[in-house]
Amino acid sequence: MDSSGKIAMVTGAGSGIGRAAARALAREGYAVVLAGRRAAALEETAAQFPPGAKSMIVPADVSDDSSVRALFEKTSDTFGRLDVLFNNAGTNVPATPVEDLPLAQWRKVIDVNLTGAFLCIQEAFRLMKRQSPRGGRIINNGSISAHVPRPNSAPYTASKHAITGLTRSAALDGRKYDIACGQIDIGNAETEMTARMKGGVLQASGQLAPEPTMDVEQVAKSVVYMAGLPLDANVLFMTVMATKMPFVGRG
């Protein structure tokens, strides 16, 4: 599918999966809106785009409704439309037994991972409904944790399970507006956040064990594939993971 002239937005575009996906979308000809809290990191992402690629940097906090509204208003004012939203921004807190977890840490994860995704979906619906031609695609970043938890991960696991419900609801509610919504569940992509896995990760048995990772570019290619489908086709759920990581049989 020809993606030249199409507009994509990536939240959490300043590092890791978001940066890799933004680069891949730019290589495919999308103009990419880079959203995230750190302007300098977004500028670093844009500097890695191929020559001639179009981008727009918008510092934004997805957990703040006014910041999200401003992000989508600037996108609409600049490009007139949005074809793809990669709802990628997320956060986590240190592994903590549920009985010891401070409420503030719970709220932090839910506010970014779940409420942030909801706010971006809400604004994407509003823009995609009114633009011409109507419609677009939303890709939510789930996780292996949308299926099975790691030890001491209640807020992150709860947020990612909830993303699955949000994805299904958005996919259903978007049908009549030609808005397709899907979810990519990612396991052990090699980024700054997963570097520690090579040194050992807590398992359900209580043991520490190293876990294999995969090249983050494989995730980026998967996002590009989902993004490039015509709107009469949809990948509702995709799992892309390091082949030998403990997922099937985890626990």
Phi, psi and omega in degrees: 000131181290120182257002178296136182085356179269152184247128177238147174239134177237120174269152186065039188274003185274355182194170168054227183298319180299316179296315181297317180294319179298316177300315182295319178297320179297320179297331180276359176103359176289144161279130190243125172271120183259116182242142178174172185280337187249108182300320182297321179292323177295322177295323177296321177297311181299326180293343180267002179285155177293156179304136178087351180292142180266137177211161174220129181263126178227100174301131184203150175247110187293343179277356182250118187297323180291325177293320178294318177301316180296322178300312183285327176296318179293322177297314180295316181295325185276315187250343178084351182194175174216125181262326183220131170246120170260103183280085193249337186303135180199165179212169178212172176232164180302145178303125185218133174306141187303326183287345181253001186286121176294142180301325181298324179288321174304309183297323180301312182292315180295320181298319182278306190288323184255303181296322178298317178296318178299314182298321179290321176299316181301312181290325177297318177302313183300317181287315184292332178290324188265346184283164180227122000292149185288155170102179181170189184229138176241129177241117179266137174275104174274230180177162166305330179290353170285351180246310183221144183273160161268162177301141172060042184233035188305312184293317181295313180298317179298318181296321183283326171299320180293327177300324178298316177295321178295320178298313181298317180295317180293323178297320180289311184289337181277346185307312186289349178250010182062036176252119178261140180227131178221176185224136174248123180256118192249135179234114171061046169288140184281107177221182177301324184290333184257005181303328183293342185296331180291338180267354178123131180235140180297128179257169181297335179285350185093353179274157171264133180216137175294150179234141178290154176235171178233161178297127181298338179296336176292327174292315181301317178297324179293320177297317179299319178299311180299318182296326188275355179293146172294156188290351174270008174227149184211135165272104183289316177219135174228136172248124175232125192208159170298127190305321187258013178288155178283093174235295172295117184089007182297136180098000000 
